[in-house]
Amino acid sequence: MVDTQIRPSDVTKFPVIDAMLSVPREVFVPASKREAAYIGENIELGGGAVVLEPRTLAKMLDALDVQPDEVVLDLACGLGYSTAVLARLADFVVGIEADESRAEEAQALLSEHGVDNAAVMAGNPAEGAAKSGPYDVVIVQGAVEHLPESIILQIKEGGRIACLFAEGALGVVRVGYKIDGRMNWRFAFNAGAPVVPGFEKHSAFVL
């Protein structure tokens, strides 16, 4: 996976490559889909949730440049694969998963594999986890059409967020930097994924 999907995609930071070599991806996908764990596609978990394809996650992490002293918020984390990878890069990771049983399974998997600097909680990813914040880094495991202000408020001044914005047939990953309380966005790369429930653009009612 690393040699065929990640290194050829200009992912150069050794900590990211090392983390993705170290975390067994097949453990954090449904048993019925373990044979497909390493293919270059998003793996559906149900209810609009996915495990992002390896290339997309690796390039997001490469762009975010997570540091060992930072606290990360991992939104829509599924069964905890991204949380486990982030835990090898950061000081602590808070994962939020909408499905309660999936969140419990993710926490159990993290504990089983000795990931003691991360916690997965059940909750609405679009609301984040303000009580544990603010965060140095936020990442969304899926596409967004709209980023709620509540999430922006949970990013530290000088912190950053990676989002895959759903724009037409091909999504755009941007990294946002919080400067003077406002988000400054930079293009990173193109990718695709389903929109995470709660991050849809709300159409205005017209009479």
N, C-alpha and C positions, 0 to 999 in steps of 0.2 A: 504493500500500500504506500509506504513512504517513498520507496524508490520509483514506483510507476506513476503515482498521482500527486505526491506532495513536493518532492524535490524538483521535478520538471515544471512545477507551477511557480517557480521563483520564490519558494519559501526558504529563506537562508538562515534564519536565527536558530542556532543550535538548541537552545532550551525548548523551542517549539517542536523541532524534529525529535529530540530526545523524549519529550513527553508523549508524543504520538507513537513512538516506538515502544514505550514502556507500558502504556495502558491497553489492556486487551479489549478491543472494541466489541468482540463477539459476546462478551459477558454482559454488556449493557444494551443489548437488543433483545426483543422477544425470542424465545427458544425456537419458534417456527421460522425465524428469519436469520438464524446464526450463519447459515451457509452463505448468505448474501452480505454478511457484515462488512466485507472489505471491498465490495464493488464501488465504483465511482458514482454512486447515486444516493439521493436522500432515501432513508428507510422510514416508511410510514409506521407510526405507533398507534394510530387511531385518534379520532377526535380532532384532526387537523395538526396533530403533533408529529414531528419528524426527528430523526437523528440526521443532522446535516451531513452531506457528503464530505469525505475527508478533506478534499481540496478546499472546499468553502471554509470549513472550520479552521484549517491550518492557515489559510491566507488571512482570515480575520484576526487570528491570534498573532500572526507575524506583524500585521499592521498595528495592532494594539500595543505590542511590546510590553507585556505584563511583567512587572518587577517583583522580586521576592518579598518585598515589604508591603505589597499592596493588597487591598481587600476588594474582592470582585463579586458582582451580582450577576448570576447566570439565569436568565429568564427563559421559561418554557424548556426546562432542562431534561424533560423526558425521564429516562431511566438512569440518568446521571453520567453518561459518557463524557459530555463536555465538562461537567463539574469535576470529574476525576482528572481529566487532562489539565484543566485550569489549576487544580490543587497542586500540581507539580511545578507550576510557574509562580503562584501567588502565596501570600501569607495565609489568607483564609478566603473561602468561597462560600457564598450563600446561593443555593439553587432554589428556584421557585417553579413548581409544577402544578398545573391546574387539576389534574386527576389525582384524587387523594390516595387511591391504592397504588398508583404508579409512583407517587412521591414516597410512600412507605417502602416500596420495593427498591427504589433508588437509594434511599438511606441505608437499607439493609445491605445492598451491594457494595456501597462505599465502605461500610464498616467491615464487611467480610474481606475486602481487599486492602484493609489497613489504611484507608484514606481518612485520617483523623483531623485534617484541617479543612473540612468541608461539611456542610449540613444542607440537606434538601428538605424544604417545607412545602406543604400543600397550600396553594393560594392562587390568586388571580395574577398571572404574569404582568398584566397591564397596570397593576397597582404596585408592583415591586415588593419591597420589604423595608419600609422606612425605619422601623424600629432598630434594624441592624446597620443602618447607613449612617452617614453618607458613604459612598463608594468611590474608590479610585478609578475603577473600570466597571462598565456594564456591557453585557453582550446579550443579544436576543437570538435564540436558536430557531430561527424561522424568519419569514418575511414580515414587514410592517407596511401598512399604508399610511398610518398616522402614529406618531410617537406622543403618548400622553404627557402633559406637563408634569404630572406626578412623578414620572420616571426621571425627567430632567432635573427635578428638584432633589433627587436622591444622589446625583452625581456631585462629587466634591468640586470646588473651584480648582481648575487646572486638571480635572479628571477627564475621562473620555468614554465614548460609547461606540460600539460597532453595530450597525443596523443594515439589514438587507432590505432596501426599499423596493416594493413591488411597483414596477413602472412598465406597463405594457407586457410584451412577451418575455422580456429579459429584465431581471431585477438588477439593481445597482447597490453594491455594498459601499457605504460611506462610513468614515470614522468622524465622529463629532467631538470637538474639544470645547470644554466649558471655560470660557474666558470672560471675565467681568459679568458672570451670571447668564451669559448667552452662549448658544451653541454655534460653533463655527465648523462647517462640514467640509470634508475633503474626500474626493473620489478615491476609491481603493481598487475595485475590480467589479466585473459582472458575474452574477450567479443567479440561481433560481431556487425558490422554495415556496411552499404554501404559506399564506398569511396566518400568523398566530391569532387564534381567537382573542378578541379584545383589542387588537391593533388594527382593526378595519377603519377605513375612512367613513365617517358618518355623513350621509347625504342630508342636506338641509331640506326641510319640508317646504314645498311651494304651493300656495293656495291659488 
